[in-house]
Amino acid sequence: MEERQALLSFAALSQETRLQIVRMLVVVGPEGMAAGAVAEKAGVSPSNVSFHLKELERSGLIAQRRESRSIVYSADYDALSGLVQFLMLDCCAGHPRVTGSKEITDACCAGEPAKDDVNV
């Protein structure tokens, strides 16, 4: 993931309602949710949820598709994975003190040496 894209994604997730929406969509799975259902479950008005969905889509973290008369939103798992990898590899260099364990570092950062391990 490019730094500019990561910045857009982090900015989108830094708002409470948008973070809640992404969490919902991740749990729901690839089938996604209609915008009205997202608004209802998030406890916000349809116009408010529309604003948040637009920002999340612009950041690349969610996708939309039309199904009949509804617009259905779903999490973009590849984008979310890319964001996590960006944070772990580019920002934290896969350092075990950041990831919490060597196993997580190995799973996330396979083939990438931690910056502490690189001879400069």
N, C-alpha and C positions, 0 to 999 in steps of 0.2 A: 504494500500500500504506500502510495506517495504521501509525503508529509502534508501537502495541502488538503488531500482527501481526509487524512486522519484529523486534521484540525476542524474540518467541517463536521465530521462525525462526532468528535468530542464536544463541540459546541452544541450540536443538536441534543446530545444526551445530558447536557448540563442543566436541563430544565426538567423539573419534577414530573409534569404530565407526560412529556415525551419519553422520559425514562420508563415510566409506568406503561406506556403504550408499547414500547419495544419489548418489555418483559412479557406483556400479555401475548403479543404476536409470536414471540419465541415459544411460549408454552402451547399455544394453539396449534402450531405446526404449519406445514406448507399449505394447508387448505385455507388458512387465513381467516379474516373476519371482515364482514361488511362494515363500512364506515359508521353506520347507525349503531351497530352492536358495539363497536369500539367506543363511541361516545357514551352509550348507556353504561357500559362496564367501567369506563374511566370516570363516570359521574360528571361529565362536562357537556356543554351544549353542542349541537351539531356544527355550528359555525366555529366554535372554539376548537373542536377536534379536527375540523378540516384544516385550520391553520397549522396545527401541530403535525398532522399527517403530511402536509405539504413540505414542512421543514425536514421531517424525517426522510421523505422521499428524495428531496434535494440533496441530502447528505449521503444518500446511497444505502442507508441502513434498512429501508423497507422498499417493497415494490407494490405496484397496484395492477389490477387487471379488472376488466369489466366482465361481469357475469349477469346476463340479462339486463335488468335495470339497476343493478347494484354495482358499486365499485368495492372490490375486495382487496384488502391490504394484507400483506404477509411479510414476515421478517426475511431479510436477505442474509441467509446463514453464511454465505461466502464472504460478504462484506463484514459481518460481525467477526468472523474468524480472522479476516485480514486485519481488522482493527486490534484484536487481541494480540495477534502475532507482531504487529507493528509496535505495540507497547512493550511486549516481552523482548523482542529482538533489537529493535532500533533504539528504544528509549532506555531499556534496562539491561541490554546485552545478555539477556537470559541468566542473569545472576541469581544463584540459588537463594540468596537472602531476600530477594524481591519476590521470586516465584513461590517461595515457601518450602520447596523441596527439590532435590536433585532429580526425582522422577518427573516432576512437572517440567523442569527445565529441559530434560532429555526429550520428553514428548513434544514440547512446544518448539524447541530450538535445535532439533536434530541437525547435525552437520554444521552448526554455527558455533564457533568458539566464543566464549564469553570474552569481553574486552580485557579482563584481567589476565586471560590466558594468551593474549596475542602479544608476540614480541614486537616491540616498536623500535 
